């Protein structure tokens, strides 16, 4: 199943499942990749090996791949510790942070592109897109006037791809070379610190030049307005003629110090003693004043705190700050997801009730029904069993020709496939009979037939044992028995499981409708544990898999199991039916059955030496949710398989959870998934908007064709599902063997003719399940 993350309107969806694979490939390990709407930025959890990416909007594939590559390279090459000492806290920390980010970005992007050259095109296309959006905020600016760190940043993000022409002086070019050759994070730290110190000195020099232009040793009003008492000229207290033209300084007071009453040492200042407009009024985190040159990294030019730095578009490193802020703006803050769910491992010994246990259950039930405590009940039970036994013998007898025909069809198909795989190979040994023809023929070597190894198949069949199946259960089981009889004759391994919400209880004497039964059921549910405990796993409902039939049974065991199943099928929907209570009909844990198949199918393969398993599901509808999605919720849910490290986006449909689990089953086990949906209506009208409407493509013609096929043959196929093939079959379709069985002895020729023609069509359609599966398993 392809996983998508939908971006804002007007943009194409991103296939995030493929991005997950890309990230894992670049990381060279099976890291977990998550796309979270609540993530402020991308980060890598080194302990749990989780790469978290924000949910972005207005994103194309090149830009997405560039950002994934950028963050993966950070995860691989940027240490989590060590840079904090350089960045520090308080004044100047933001600027120092931008310096180290600029240098480190150049290193990690170069390293990821060297490791995966295919990313170069993505980086070029992505930075072109970002430049066109003016993410670096350089539109209308003269690049040559930008600080060195910003020109270096632009050179390695835009200049490398010919998007801008970044000028450097002869004195600055060595820095370009060094930035292009950094290999270790220690080299990045050293270069960032050197560039930062250089910038501090330049800021000092510019500040001194500005002060000299406004009067040597005088502070510079921060608001550019030389009002009386606020940053006025020499301590006379009189207005300066140039006060209205005084510029604003970014570096604070320079070398001047303030007295305790707020006056400058030269006598200027505010009479109230409050801070004049010429200094920053915020203190550093460690309590030192804003105009102090001491403290952490206390150079001049270091006096911008985080908030001031954010608002100063001319500060060194502003292009990197704009870049990072622009990426944050690309986050889709209105996204509702995705939410991640981790698929837990099942505990099969608590889920599967094997055929031996069921056999013992029936033995106990037989003993209970014949203990003489209720003669009328015992007599009724014996009569029902005898009636069902006779009916079963008749059914199996009539089905023998059909089963043998199916076996013949299977063998012929296998032989045809084997012939296709047969080739003729020269052995390299001379054929003494043909070698006399060497003058006119080069065909003088002995030839061998080479037969490609065929693949052997098996079937794991899951049957819906829910209350909604009551009316069609007998017809379904008869179709199932035709298939298992065929598997017996053809030597194909098989297992048949009934999935039910009823917990196994070994005491058959307890009435299902009694309080005692409910008490025992509650206790059993509390004891059962279906999954390995995990904090973020999904939560299967109470369910059980009853192994009704298996090719592991010998002939006697199989015959007894078929008899028990046939009696169960006929008696189960009767009021207070005389069957084991736990084998009665319940709810529809279809999703739980597919989840359990993730472990059942590989075990079946190992036990029987099977290469290809055909997983067949017979059900009449959807199962209840295991917690993977809410049908009416906008929440996007992604299922994570902890074994394969794959992720699957769960569609927001009634059957989306089942489709997701089926896709996971096929991916993990390589099985064929075949669905048989049993439909109890004469037409498909009520299913039109369930399976033949995807909201984007007009499927009306497909629906009309499916309706015609269903009307004519009593079955059709369902498009766009998690199954390899998904059939919808008329639920009460009986297995027909002889079209003339029910005709009177004196029936007219016309009635005989019509019955024969109609019967042949019905006979063919009634075996569609078995015949179609034969085509699949013989391939």
VEXZAKOL-165660 format. One record per residue (C-alpha): x, y, z; residue number from 1. Coordinates in steps of 0.5 Angstrom, whole numbers. Layout:
BEGIN
REC      c1      c2      c3   pos
REC       X       Y       Z   NUM
...
This chain:
BEGIN
REC      c1      c2      c3   pos
REC       0       0       0     1
REC       3       7      -2     2
REC       3      12       4     3
REC       1      19       3     4
REC       2      25       7     5
REC      -3      30       4     6
REC       0      37       3     7
REC      -4      44       3     8
REC      -9      45      -3     9
REC      -6      46     -10    10
REC       0      42      -8    11
REC       2      34     -10    12
REC       1      29      -5    13
REC       8      27      -2    14
REC       9      19      -2    15
REC      12      19       5    16
REC      13      12       5    17
REC      18      12       0    18
REC      21      18       4    19
REC      22      13      10    20
REC      25       8       6    21
REC      30      14       3    22
REC      32      16      10    23
REC      33       9      12    24
REC      37       8       6    25
REC      41      14       7    26
REC      42      13      15    27
REC      45       6      13    28
REC      40       3      18    29
REC      33       1      20    30
REC      32       7      24    31
REC      24       9      25    32
REC      22      15      21    33
REC      16      19      24    34
REC      12      25      21    35
REC       9      29      26    36
REC       5      35      26    37
REC       7      37      33    38
REC      14      37      31    39
REC      17      44      31    40
REC      23      42      27    41
REC      27      36      25    42
REC      31      32      30    43
REC      34      25      31    44
REC      33      21      38    45
REC      40      17      38    46
REC      37      13      44    47
REC      31      10      40    48
REC      34      11      33    49
REC      28      15      31    50
REC      28      21      26    51
REC      22      26      27    52
REC      21      30      21    53
REC      15      36      21    54
REC       9      35      17    55
REC      11      40      12    56
REC       6      44       7    57
REC       7      47       0    58
REC      12      42      -1    59
REC      15      38      -8    60
REC      19      32      -8    61
REC      26      35      -9    62
REC      25      40      -3    63
REC      22      34       1    64
REC      28      30      -1    65
REC      33      35       0    66
REC      30      37       7    67
REC      30      29       9    68
REC      38      29       7    69
REC      39      35      11    70
REC      37      32      17    71
REC      39      25      16    72
REC      46      28      15    73
REC      45      32      22    74
REC      43      25      25    75
REC      49      22      22    76
REC      55      27      23    77
REC      53      33      28    78
REC      54      31      35    79
REC      49      32      41    80
REC      54      35      45    81
REC      60      40      45    82
REC      57      46      41    83
REC      53      49      47    84
REC      60      51      51    85
REC      61      56      44    86
REC      54      58      44    87
REC      53      60      51    88
REC      47      64      54    89
REC      45      71      54    90
REC      48      76      50    91
REC      50      74      43    92
REC      48      67      44    93
REC      44      67      38    94
REC      49      70      33    95
REC      54      65      36    96
REC      49      60      34    97
REC      48      62      27    98
REC      55      62      26    99
REC      56      55      28   100
REC      50      53      24   101
REC      52      56      18   102
REC      59      52      18   103
REC      56      46      20   104
REC      50      46      14   105
REC      56      47       9   106
REC      59      41      12   107
REC      54      36      13   108
REC      50      38       6   109
REC      57      36       3   110
REC      58      30       6   111
REC      51      27       5   112
REC      52      29      -3   113
REC      58      26      -3   114
REC      55      19       0   115
REC      49      20      -5   116
REC      51      24     -11   117
REC      43      23     -13   118
REC      42      28      -8   119
REC      45      33     -12   120
REC      40      35     -16   121
REC      35      35     -11   122
REC      39      40      -7   123
REC      40      44     -13   124
REC      32      44     -15   125
REC      30      45      -7   126
REC      35      51      -6   127
REC      32      54     -13   128
REC      25      54     -10   129
REC      27      57      -3   130
REC      31      62      -7   131
REC      25      64     -11   132
REC      21      64      -5   133
REC      26      69      -2   134
REC      27      65       4   135
REC      34      68       5   136
REC      31      75       5   137
REC      36      78       0   138
REC      31      81      -5   139
REC      33      88      -6   140
REC      40      87      -2   141
REC      47      88      -5   142
REC      50      82      -3   143
REC      57      85      -3   144
REC      55      89       3   145
REC      53      83       7   146
REC      57      80      13   147
REC      62      75      11   148
REC      58      69      15   149
REC      52      71      11   150
REC      56      71       4   151
REC      59      64       6   152
REC      52      62       8   153
REC      49      64       1   154
REC      55      61      -3   155
REC      54      54       0   156
REC      47      54      -1   157
REC      46      58      -7   158
REC      52      60     -10   159
REC      54      53     -11   160
REC      49      52     -16   161
REC      50      58     -20   162
REC      43      61     -17   163
REC      47      68     -14   164
REC      54      71     -15   165
REC      57      72      -8   166
REC      63      76      -8   167
REC      69      75      -4   168
REC      76      79      -3   169
REC      83      76      -3   170
REC      83      76       4   171
REC      76      72       5   172
REC      77      67       0   173
REC      81      62       5   174
REC      75      62       9   175
REC      71      60       3   176
REC      76      54       2   177
REC      77      52       9   178
REC      69      52      10   179
REC      69      47       3   180
REC      74      43       7   181
REC      72      42      14   182
REC      71      34      15   183
REC      70      34      23   184
REC      66      38      28   185
REC      72      40      31   186
REC      74      44      25   187
REC      67      47      24   188
REC      67      49      32   189
REC      74      52      30   190
REC      72      56      24   191
REC      66      58      27   192
REC      69      61      33   193
REC      75      65      28   194
REC      69      68      24   195
REC      65      70      30   196
REC      71      73      33   197
REC      73      77      26   198
REC      66      79      26   199
REC      66      82      33   200
REC      72      86      31   201
REC      69      89      25   202
REC      63      91      29   203
REC      67      94      34   204
REC      71      98      28   205
REC      64     100      25   206
REC      62     102      32   207
REC      68     106      33   208
REC      67     110      26   209
REC      60     111      28   210
REC      62     114      34   211
REC      67     119      31   212
REC      62     121      26   213
REC      57     123      32   214
REC      63     126      37   215
REC      68     122      40   216
REC      67     118      46   217
REC      59     120      46   218
REC      54     115      46   219
REC      49     114      40   220
REC      41     114      41   221
REC      38     108      40   222
REC      32     111      37   223
REC      36     116      32   224
REC      32     122      36   225
REC      37     127      40   226
REC      31     129      44   227
REC      33     133      51   228
REC      36     129      56   229
REC      36     122      52   230
REC      43     121      49   231
REC      45     129      48   232
REC      51     131      47   233
REC      57     133      52   234
REC      55     134      59   235
REC      53     141      58   236
REC      46     139      58   237
REC      45     143      52   238
REC      42     141      46   239
REC      47     139      40   240
REC      46     142      33   241
REC      47     135      31   242
REC      42     131      35   243
REC      37     130      30   244
REC      41     127      26   245
REC      45     122      30   246
REC      45     115      28   247
REC      42     109      32   248
REC      48     104      35   249
REC      47      97      35   250
REC      53      96      40   251
REC      51      99      46   252
REC      55     104      50   253
REC      62     102      47   254
REC      67     104      53   255
REC      63     109      57   256
REC      61     107      64   257
REC      55     109      68   258
REC      55     112      75   259
REC      51     110      80   260
REC      46     115      79   261
REC      45     114      72   262
REC      49     119      69   263
REC      55     118      64   264
REC      62     119      66   265
REC      62     126      62   266
REC      56     128      65   267
REC      51     127      60   268
REC      45     122      62   269
REC      37     122      64   270
REC      36     126      70   271
REC      32     121      73   272
REC      37     116      73   273
REC      34     111      69   274
REC      37     108      63   275
REC      38     113      57   276
REC      36     111      50   277
REC      43     110      48   278
REC      44     103      52   279
REC      40      96      52   280
REC      35      96      58   281
REC      35      88      58   282
REC      40      84      63   283
REC      44      78      61   284
REC      41      71      64   285
REC      47      72      69   286
REC      45      79      72   287
REC      50      83      68   288
REC      48      89      65   289
REC      47      90      58   290
REC      52      95      57   291
REC      58      91      60   292
REC      63      88      56   293
REC      65      83      61   294
REC      61      76      63   295
REC      61      71      58   296
REC      64      72      51   297
REC      63      79      53   298
REC      66      83      47   299
REC      63      89      44   300
REC      58      87      38   301
REC      56      82      43   302
REC      50      86      46   303
REC      44      83      42   304
REC      40      78      46   305
REC      35      73      42   306
REC      29      77      41   307
REC      34      83      39   308
REC      37      79      34   309
REC      31      76      31   310
REC      29      83      30   311
REC      35      86      27   312
REC      35      84      19   313
REC      42      87      18   314
REC      46      83      24   315
REC      51      78      22   316
REC      48      71      21   317
REC      41      74      19   318
REC      41      69      12   319
REC      41      63      16   320
REC      36      66      21   321
REC      32      67      16   322
REC      33      60      12   323
REC      31      57      19   324
REC      25      61      20   325
REC      23      60      13   326
REC      23      52      14   327
REC      19      53      20   328
REC      14      57      16   329
REC      13      51      12   330
REC      10      47      17   331
REC       3      45      17   332
REC       1      47      23   333
REC      -6      45      22   334
REC      -5      38      20   335
REC      -9      33      24   336
REC      -3      28      24   337
REC      -1      23      23   338
REC      -1      19      29   339
REC       3      13      30   340
REC       1       6      32   341
REC       6       0      33   342
REC       3      -7      31   343
REC       5     -11      37   344
REC       6     -19      36   345
REC       1     -24      38   346
REC       1     -29      43   347
REC      -1     -35      39   348
REC      -2     -40      44   349
REC      -7     -36      47   350
REC     -11     -35      41   351
REC     -11     -41      37   352
REC     -15     -47      39   353
REC     -12     -53      35   354
REC     -16     -59      32   355
REC     -14     -64      38   356
REC     -17     -59      43   357
REC     -23     -58      39   358
REC     -23     -66      38   359
REC     -23     -67      46   360
REC     -28     -62      47   361
REC     -33     -65      42   362
REC     -32     -72      46   363
REC     -33     -69      52   364
REC     -40     -66      49   365
REC     -42     -73      46   366
REC     -41     -76      53   367
REC     -45     -70      56   368
REC     -51     -71      51   369
REC     -51     -78      53   370
REC     -50     -78      60   371
REC     -58     -80      61   372
REC     -59     -73      65   373
REC     -64     -71      60   374
REC     -67     -77      56   375
REC     -71     -72      51   376
REC     -65     -68      50   377
REC     -61     -74      49   378
REC     -66     -77      44   379
REC     -66     -70      40   380
REC     -59     -70      40   381
REC     -58     -77      37   382
REC     -63     -76      32   383
REC     -60     -69      29   384
REC     -53     -72      29   385
REC     -56     -78      25   386
REC     -60     -74      20   387
REC     -54     -69      19   388
REC     -49     -75      18   389
REC     -54     -78      13   390
REC     -54     -71       9   391
REC     -47     -70      10   392
REC     -45     -77       6   393
REC     -50     -75       1   394
REC     -47     -69       0   395
REC     -40     -72       0   396
REC     -42     -77      -5   397
REC     -45     -73     -10   398
REC     -39     -68      -9   399
REC     -34     -74     -11   400
REC     -34     -73     -19   401
REC     -34     -65     -18   402
REC     -28     -66     -13   403
REC     -24     -71     -18   404
REC     -26     -66     -24   405
REC     -22     -60     -20   406
REC     -16     -65     -19   407
REC     -16     -66     -26   408
REC     -16     -59     -28   409
REC     -11     -57     -22   410
REC      -6     -63     -25   411
REC      -7     -61     -32   412
REC      -6     -53     -30   413
REC       1     -55     -27   414
REC       3     -60     -33   415
REC       2     -54     -37   416
REC       6     -49     -33   417
REC      11     -54     -32   418
REC      12     -55     -40   419
REC      13     -48     -40   420
REC      18     -48     -35   421
REC      22     -54     -39   422
REC      28     -52     -43   423
REC      33     -56     -48   424
REC      40     -55     -46   425
REC      46     -58     -49   426
REC      50     -63     -45   427
REC      57     -62     -48   428
REC      57     -69     -50   429
REC      58     -71     -57   430
REC      52     -75     -59   431
REC      55     -81     -63   432
REC      48     -82     -67   433
REC      48     -75     -70   434
REC      55     -74     -70   435
REC      56     -77     -77   436
REC      51     -70     -80   437
REC      57     -66     -77   438
REC      58     -63     -85   439
REC      51     -60     -85   440
REC      49     -59     -78   441
REC      52     -57     -72   442
REC      47     -60     -67   443
REC      51     -66     -66   444
REC      51     -66     -58   445
REC      47     -70     -53   446
REC      41     -65     -51   447
REC      38     -65     -44   448
REC      31     -63     -42   449
REC      32     -58     -36   450
REC      25     -57     -31   451
REC      25     -51     -27   452
REC      23     -52     -20   453
REC      16     -51     -19   454
REC      13     -48     -13   455
REC       9     -52      -8   456
REC       3     -49      -5   457
REC      -1     -49       1   458
REC      -8     -46       4   459
REC     -10     -43      10   460
REC     -17     -41      10   461
REC     -21     -37      15   462
REC     -28     -37      16   463
REC     -33     -32      19   464
REC     -36     -35      25   465
REC     -41     -29      27   466
REC     -48     -28      28   467
REC     -49     -25      21   468
REC     -47     -31      18   469
REC     -53     -36      20   470
REC     -57     -36      14   471
REC     -51     -37       9   472
REC     -47     -41      14   473
REC     -49     -48      11   474
REC     -48     -46       4   475
REC     -41     -43       6   476
REC     -39     -49       9   477
REC     -41     -54       4   478
REC     -37     -49      -1   479
REC     -31     -50       4   480
REC     -32     -58       4   481
REC     -31     -58      -3   482
REC     -25     -54      -3   483
REC     -22     -58       3   484
REC     -24     -65      -1   485
REC     -20     -62      -7   486
REC     -14     -61      -2   487
REC     -14     -68       1   488
REC     -14     -71      -6   489
REC      -9     -66      -9   490
REC      -4     -67      -3   491
REC      -4     -60      -2   492
REC      -3     -58       6   493
REC      -9     -54       9   494
REC     -11     -51      15   495
REC     -18     -48      17   496
REC     -20     -43      22   497
REC     -26     -40      24   498
REC     -25     -33      27   499
REC     -30     -32      33   500
REC     -31     -27      39   501
REC     -33     -33      43   502
REC     -27     -35      48   503
REC     -26     -42      49   504
REC     -29     -46      55   505
REC     -28     -53      56   506
REC     -34     -54      60   507
REC     -39     -56      55   508
REC     -45     -58      61   509
REC     -46     -50      62   510
REC     -51     -47      59   511
REC     -49     -41      54   512
REC     -55     -37      57   513
REC     -54     -38      64   514
REC     -50     -33      69   515
REC     -45     -38      70   516
REC     -43     -38      63   517
REC     -42     -31      63   518
REC     -38     -31      70   519
REC     -33     -36      67   520
REC     -33     -32      60   521
REC     -31     -26      64   522
REC     -26     -30      68   523
REC     -23     -33      62   524
REC     -23     -26      58   525
REC     -19     -23      64   526
REC     -14     -29      64   527
REC     -13     -28      56   528
REC      -7     -24      53   529
REC      -7     -23      46   530
REC      -1     -19      45   531
REC       6     -17      48   532
REC       5     -11      52   533
REC       7      -5      49   534
REC       6       3      50   535
REC       3       5      43   536
REC       1      -2      41   537
REC      -6      -3      38   538
REC     -11      -7      42   539
REC     -15     -13      39   540
REC     -22     -15      41   541
REC     -23     -21      45   542
REC     -23     -27      40   543
REC     -21     -34      38   544
REC     -19     -38      32   545
REC     -22     -45      32   546
REC     -18     -50      28   547
REC     -23     -54      25   548
REC     -20     -58      20   549
REC     -13     -59      18   550
REC      -9     -63      13   551
REC      -5     -66      19   552
REC     -11     -70      21   553
REC     -11     -77      19   554
REC     -16     -80      15   555
REC     -20     -82      21   556
REC     -19     -75      25   557
REC     -21     -72      19   558
REC     -27     -75      18   559
REC     -30     -74      25   560
REC     -28     -67      24   561
REC     -32     -66      18   562
REC     -38     -69      21   563
REC     -37     -65      27   564
REC     -37     -59      23   565
REC     -43     -61      19   566
REC     -47     -62      25   567
REC     -45     -55      28   568
REC     -46     -52      22   569
REC     -53     -54      21   570
REC     -55     -54      29   571
REC     -51     -47      31   572
REC     -57     -42      29   573
REC     -62     -46      33   574
REC     -65     -44      39   575
REC     -61     -47      45   576
REC     -57     -51      40   577
REC     -54     -57      43   578
REC     -47     -55      41   579
REC     -41     -53      45   580
REC     -42     -46      48   581
REC     -36     -43      46   582
REC     -37     -46      38   583
REC     -43     -42      38   584
REC     -43     -35      33   585
REC     -41     -29      36   586
REC     -38     -22      33   587
REC     -33     -21      27   588
REC     -26     -20      29   589
REC     -24     -20      22   590
REC     -18     -15      23   591
REC     -16     -20      29   592
REC     -15     -26      25   593
REC     -11     -22      19   594
REC      -7     -20      25   595
REC      -6     -27      28   596
REC      -4     -29      21   597
REC       2     -25      21   598
REC       5     -31      25   599
REC       0     -37      23   600
REC       2     -36      16   601
REC      10     -37      17   602
REC       9     -42      22   603
REC       5     -46      17   604
REC      10     -45      12   605
REC      15     -48      16   606
REC      11     -54      18   607
REC       9     -56      11   608
REC      15     -54       7   609
REC      11     -49       3   610
REC      14     -44      -1   611
REC       7     -40      -3   612
REC       1     -40       2   613
REC      -5     -38      -1   614
REC      -9     -34       5   615
REC     -17     -35       4   616
REC     -22     -31       8   617
REC     -29     -32       7   618
REC     -33     -27      11   619
REC     -40     -23      10   620
REC     -37     -16      11   621
REC     -32     -12      15   622
REC     -29     -13      22   623
REC     -29      -8      28   624
REC     -23      -4      29   625
REC     -17      -5      33   626
REC     -16       2      34   627
REC     -12       4      28   628
REC     -17       9      26   629
REC     -24      12      27   630
REC     -28      12      21   631
REC     -31      19      22   632
REC     -24      22      25   633
REC     -20      27      21   634
REC     -14      24      24   635
REC      -9      21      20   636
REC      -6      14      23   637
REC       0      11      20   638
REC       1       3      22   639
REC       9       2      24   640
REC      11      -6      23   641
REC      17      -7      28   642
REC      19     -13      25   643
REC      20     -10      18   644
REC      21      -3      20   645
REC      16      -1      14   646
REC      10       4      15   647
REC       3       4      12   648
REC      -2       9      12   649
REC      -9       7      14   650
REC     -14       9       9   651
REC     -20      13      13   652
REC     -25       8      10   653
REC     -29       3      14   654
REC     -25      -3      11   655
REC     -18       1      11   656
REC     -16      -2      17   657
REC     -17      -9      14   658
REC     -14      -7       7   659
REC      -8      -4      11   660
REC      -7     -11      15   661
REC      -7     -15       9   662
REC      -2     -11       5   663
REC       2     -12      11   664
REC       1     -19      11   665
REC       3     -20       4   666
REC       9     -16       5   667
REC      12     -20      11   668
REC      10     -27       9   669
REC       9     -26       1   670
REC       3     -30       1   671
REC      -3     -29      -4   672
REC      -9     -26       0   673
REC     -16     -28      -3   674
REC     -22     -25      -1   675
REC     -29     -28      -1   676
REC     -35     -24       1   677
REC     -41     -27       2   678
REC     -47     -23      -1   679
REC     -54     -24       1   680
REC     -58     -20      -4   681
REC     -60     -21     -11   682
REC     -56     -15     -13   683
REC     -50     -10     -11   684
REC     -54      -3     -11   685
REC     -53      -3      -3   686
REC     -45      -4      -5   687
REC     -44       2     -10   688
REC     -41       7      -6   689
REC     -37       2      -2   690
REC     -33      -1      -7   691
REC     -35       3     -14   692
REC     -34      10     -12   693
REC     -27      13     -10   694
REC     -29      20     -10   695
REC     -24      22     -16   696
REC     -25      17     -22   697
REC     -32      16     -25   698
REC     -33       8     -24   699
REC     -40       8     -26   700
REC     -39       3     -32   701
REC     -35      -1     -28   702
REC     -40      -2     -23   703
REC     -45      -3     -29   704
REC     -41      -9     -31   705
REC     -40     -12     -24   706
REC     -48     -12     -23   707
REC     -49     -15     -30   708
REC     -43     -21     -28   709
REC     -46     -22     -21   710
REC     -53     -22     -24   711
REC     -51     -27     -30   712
REC     -46     -32     -26   713
REC     -48     -30     -18   714
REC     -41     -27     -17   715
REC     -36     -21     -19   716
REC     -30     -18     -17   717
REC     -29     -12     -12   718
REC     -24      -7     -15   719
REC     -18      -3     -11   720
REC     -18      -8      -4   721
REC     -12     -10       0   722
REC     -13     -17      -3   723
REC     -10     -20      -9   724
REC     -17     -22     -11   725
REC     -23     -20      -8   726
REC     -29     -24     -10   727
REC     -37     -22      -8   728
REC     -41     -28      -9   729
REC     -48     -29      -8   730
REC     -48     -32       0   731
REC     -54     -37      -1   732
REC     -51     -40      -7   733
REC     -52     -48      -6   734
REC     -47     -53      -9   735
REC     -50     -56     -15   736
REC     -48     -63     -18   737
REC     -54     -65     -22   738
REC     -59     -61     -25   739
REC     -65     -66     -26   740
REC     -65     -68     -19   741
REC     -71     -65     -17   742
REC     -75     -66     -23   743
REC     -81     -70     -23   744
REC     -81     -77     -27   745
REC     -86     -75     -32   746
REC     -83     -68     -33   747
REC     -84     -65     -40   748
REC     -78     -65     -45   749
REC     -78     -57     -45   750
REC     -78     -57     -37   751
REC     -72     -62     -38   752
REC     -69     -58     -43   753
REC     -69     -52     -39   754
REC     -67     -55     -32   755
REC     -61     -58     -36   756
REC     -59     -51     -39   757
REC     -60     -47     -32   758
REC     -57     -53     -28   759
REC     -51     -53     -32   760
REC     -50     -45     -31   761
REC     -52     -46     -24   762
REC     -47     -52     -23   763
REC     -41     -48     -26   764
REC     -43     -42     -22   765
REC     -44     -45     -15   766
REC     -37     -48     -15   767
REC     -34     -41     -17   768
REC     -30     -41     -10   769
REC     -26     -47     -11   770
REC     -25     -47     -19   771
REC     -22     -40     -18   772
REC     -18     -41     -12   773
REC     -15     -47     -16   774
REC     -13     -43     -22   775
REC      -9     -39     -17   776
REC      -6     -44     -13   777
REC      -4     -48     -19   778
REC       0     -42     -22   779
